[in-house]
Amino acid sequence: MSQLVTIIGGSGFIGRYIARRMAQAGWRVRVAVRRPNEALHVKPYGVVGQVEPVFCNIRDDASVRAVLTGADAVVNCVGILAESGKNKFDAVQATGAGRVARIAAELGIEKLVQISAIGADAGSDSAYQRSKAQGEALVREHMPNAVILRPSIVFGNEDQFFNRFAAMSRFAPVLPVVGADTKFQPVFVDDVAQAAVKALTEEVAPGIYELGGPEVATFRALMKRMLQEIRRRRGLLNIPFPIAALMGSVMGLMPNAPLTRDQVRNLAKDNVVAPDARGFAELGIVPTPMHSVLPSYLWVHRAGGQYKAIHESAARLRHD
């Protein structure tokens, strides 16, 4: 019988790519999520019965134990960008991550990959980053052989970064940007998935790996890149951090808050791979540049959609 991997949060942005790769590698995949009926899109990643969504609440011991029982490996992809209801940073990203590692160790599971984030720091003024660091510490306490992946901002077909601002540009003449000079190192989602799969299926040294793409760019430059890709001209308005913090305090009270004060704190710091960090090179992976991926999904935000490039080509022929 093939080996079984449990991917907690396996229907999310990063998790679904890991699930697909693990299925392609011949593993049985248990996708553990809060709403299995909304995760049916993962089933076609494998043959009938190979990939199955199951219920799991990372805040509950019994629930986590149920989905880990019988597994040979586990990946924890669960993370939140803003707190809502019972889903607090500490409960999900710190205690929740520790719970997964503790129960995995109790069940004798030897392979664990924790998806964290660049910037995780127990001394950060951001609750998000503190909880990420606390989660990492608990994971390493219970499973010292775990592999922890810290990606920078992740891009890909379902991302909530480029897609979000591209959608805004359809209606807004100006795009507000908090931290226009903050640097990012965007990483392709499938490269992160490849790193996770390598950690599960090959001999990879335990510890932390920071994952960034081949390009470092400011928030402003990334927005210009996105606008160029979708063929739209929009102004970029840099929101000073003090004003952004006030906006975040108010917006943070809204359901599905578009901006929170904690996110403003995160945007004040560069999000790039540290000079001395292990990363893709140590994993034997060559990261994918943005130019080879962005056109494949941002075209939907162009005024002419997939036909925009054809119209541009025809216009050039007329002028020639």
Secondary structure by P-SEA (a helix, b strand, c coil): cbbbbbbcccccaaaaaaaaaaaaacccccccccccccccccccccccccbbbbbbccccaaaaaaaaccccbbbbcccccccccccccccccaaaaaaaaaaaaaacccbbbbbbbcccccccccaaaaaaaaaaaaaaaacccbbbbbbcccccccccaaaaaaaaaccccbbbbcccccccbbbbaaaaaaaaaaaacccccccbbbbbccccccaaaaaaaaaaaabbbbbbbbbcaaaaaaaaaaacccccccccaaaaaaacccccccccccccccccbbbbccccccccccccccccccaaaaaaaaaaaaac
